[in-house]
Amino acid sequence: MNLKGKNQINKDFNFSSITDIVFLLLIFFMIASSLAKSHDTIEVKLPNAKGKTENKNSISVTIDRNINFFLNGVIVQKSQIEKEILGILTKENRSIILKSEKTVPIQDVIYVMNIANKNSINIVLAVDARESE
């Protein structure tokens, strides 16, 4: 007795549509990642050193070659930097990443370090991890 009906399901699966979608997603994410920009885009030439320290919760203080002070990418007057730092820091997040151009006078770097020391804030100096030639 033949119980099979006329309508049979095709068991073969066509992968061409899935591969098209995967390649389109791959192209999309490659383009999107190349266009993504960091929120801290101040161009600074950092000193060279070995080692690596990274903390996503820290705030960044940047001093550019024109002795402009930036706090998380926003320009701040030198006289207001301590007040701004203390306004941003929380009890859990007590660290600063200091990024300074090589040509910045050391007294400007020490100024920020003294603010951190006076207020019991951890400070990390950002350096270029590439080997110096």
KACOR-V103052 format. One record per residue. OMEGA is omega as a letter, one per 40 degrees, with the letter a starting at -180 (none if undefined). D_FIRST is the distance of its C-alpha to the first C-alpha in Angstrom with 1 decimal. Layout:
omega: (OMEGA;OMEGA)
d_first: (D_FIRST;D_FIRST)
This chain:
omega: (a;a;a;i;a;a;i;i;i;a;i;a;a;a;a;i;i;i;i;i;i;i;i;i;i;i;i;a;i;i;a;a;i;i;a;a;i;i;a;a;i;a;a;i;a;i;a;i;i;i;a;i;a;i;a;a;a;i;a;i;a;i;a;a;i;a;i;i;i;i;a;i;a;a;a;i;a;a;a;a;i;i;a;i;a;i;a;a;i;i;i;a;a;i;a;i;a;i;a;i;i;a;a;i;a;a;i;i;i;i;i;i;i;i;i;a;a;a;i;i;i;i;i;i;i;i;i;a;i;i;i;a;none)
d_first: (0.0;3.8;6.3;9.2;11.8;14.6;17.2;17.3;20.4;22.6;23.5;26.7;29.9;32.9;36.1;38.6;39.2;39.8;42.2;44.1;44.5;45.7;48.3;49.5;50.0;51.8;54.1;54.8;55.8;57.9;59.9;60.2;61.5;64.1;65.4;65.7;69.3;71.1;73.1;76.1;76.9;80.6;81.4;83.4;84.3;83.9;85.9;84.1;83.1;80.5;78.2;75.8;75.8;73.5;73.3;71.3;73.2;76.7;78.7;80.2;83.8;84.5;87.9;87.9;90.6;92.5;92.8;90.4;88.6;84.9;83.1;79.3;79.9;82.3;85.9;88.3;92.1;93.5;95.5;92.3;90.0;90.7;90.1;86.8;85.6;86.3;84.6;81.4;81.2;79.6;80.3;77.1;77.6;81.1;80.8;81.9;81.0;84.1;83.6;86.8;87.8;89.7;92.8;93.0;96.3;95.7;97.5;94.7;92.1;94.4;94.8;91.0;91.0;94.0;92.1;89.2;91.5;93.5;90.4;88.6;85.8;84.1;84.5;82.7;84.1;81.5;82.0;80.3;78.3;78.5;80.8;84.2;85.3)
